[in-house]
Amino acid sequence: MTPLQLFVVDAWLPTPDRDSASLRMFNLLQLLREFGDVTFAADDFASRRSGLNALQNLGVRVVTPPVSVNEHLERFGNAYDAIFLSRVNVADTYLATARQCAPRARIVFDTTDLVYIRGFRGAQVTRNKNLLQQALEIKAVELAVMRAADITLVVSTAEQEILARDCPEARVRIVSNIHDVYRSTRTFAERHGIVFIGAFPHHPNADAMQFFCNGILPDLRERLGDTKITIVGSQPPEWLQDMHNEHFVVAHRIPDIAPLLNECRVSMAPLRYGSGVKGKVLLSMGYGVPVVGTSIAAEGIPIITRREMLIADDAVSFAEALSEVYRDELLWNTLAQKGREVVANYFSRDVARTALTGLFRELEPT
């Protein structure tokens, strides 16, 4: 395949230690470098400029201020074979300019997740009419972008099936989350504690912690006593910070999650709503940490409950599942092994590379 000229625009510079979408984008850019030259631009460069050096170390060219995305497209749009617009707000802002300034480039709308689906689910769970109205508005924008793009990327067959119903005219392909598998020598007996991972500006994570603290935690304390629980995520709400103590650690964002995932015994994902594939689940599985999650947390991941993870949707069942895997070494070992296999078989770099190879062949001029 002839080396390609690729342009990628996202909301901000990827910071893999902050959120799942950034980790996916960083790994995606690394893979795109195998197909040609990659230039990256952020709609909001200033908010996460700390990610600049890491991208440059990958060999990715980065558009920096004072040059804007539109100015770059006006000057260099004709050079590109494909333009990736990540997230609906970014795609809605720049798609028309990309079409005008890069007439030969194929436009790829990289959804990251379906925002309108997350909104509808959030409105249903929280009974928030404002969320419902926002979801209706973003759905119109999101589907319009899909119709205007050459190809839309989603992260799971579940979302592909949703769009087959909601936007059948869109060409929808899958490039999912990209994760590594890590080996650990720590056994069940050498591990302690339960972890939750999730950035709190992302509303489903804050809701999940409210569900956990109000509904699950009291029962869990009855079952497991003062087992240490660690909450990792940027900008935790004040009410959650106020709960911090030696047995309930609110750790904020940490630059390297590996030591924590190599010492904890169980990871939890008590999400009541969301969309896409949950990075917190796959990250934990890749480290061999068994996961207890809701059906929403497991969406888009090919698992069978009690084989790759435990699924529980109500508070009592969730506390019971956490307690069971925390105490049952045989079950723990099964989940740890099978979870790693899921990541290796469905969410590895090789899987993403194959998907991108097919995508670029499909985008070749006829």
Buried (B, 14 or more C-beta within 10 A) or exposed (E): EEEBBBBBBBBBBBBBBBBBBBBBBBBBBBBBBEBBBBBBBBBEBEEBBEBBEBBEEBEBEBBEEEEEBBBBBBEBBEEBBBBBBBBBBBBBBBBEBBBEBBEEBBBBBBBBBBBBBBBBBBBBBBEBEEBBEBBEEBBEBBBBBBEBBBBBBBBBEBBBEBBEEBBEEBBBBBBBBBBBBBEBEBEBEEBEBBBBBBBBEBBBBBBBBBBBBEBBBEBBBEBBEEBBBBBBBBBBEEEBEEBBEEEBBBBBBBEEBEEBBBBBBBBBBBBBBBBBBBBBBBBBBBBBBBBBBBEBBBBBBEBEBBBBBBBBBEBEBBBBBBBBBBEBEEBBBBBBEBBBEBBBEBBBBEBBBEBBBEBBEEBEEE
